[in-house]
Amino acid sequence: MICYLTNAKYLGDYRFLVVFSTGEKAELDLKKQLLSAPGVMGELFKKKPSSVRDFYLDPWPTLAWKCGYDIAPEKLYEIALSQKTHSKKKK
């Protein structure tokens, strides 16, 4: 399934509420992914946790940060399923 993000909101403490193009919503804990980001990006998230809230949806739309790190919508969907935090769209 191809999905993309239609909205994202920072909830605090590495947690995000994301809405997928399927209408499904998920509250994700991205601490593991952000703190293990490669190189300088992971170090930035560790040393300056406030930088986590400096995110945006890029043109694809992917969850991205000013430091250059991003997480593809497909990966976010996979995380949502593994964390069992997604909800089906309302009918």
Sequence and secondary structure as in RCSB ss.txt:
>XXXX:A:sequence
MICYLTNAKYLGDYRFLVVFSTGEKAELDLKKQLLSAPGVMGELFKKKPSSVRDFYLDPWPTLAWKCGYDIAPEK
LYEIALSQKTHSKKKK
>XXXX:A:secstr
    EEEEEEEETTEEEEEETTS EEEEE HHHHHT SHHHHHHHHH GGGGG EEE SS  EEETTS EE HHH
HHHHHHHHT EE    
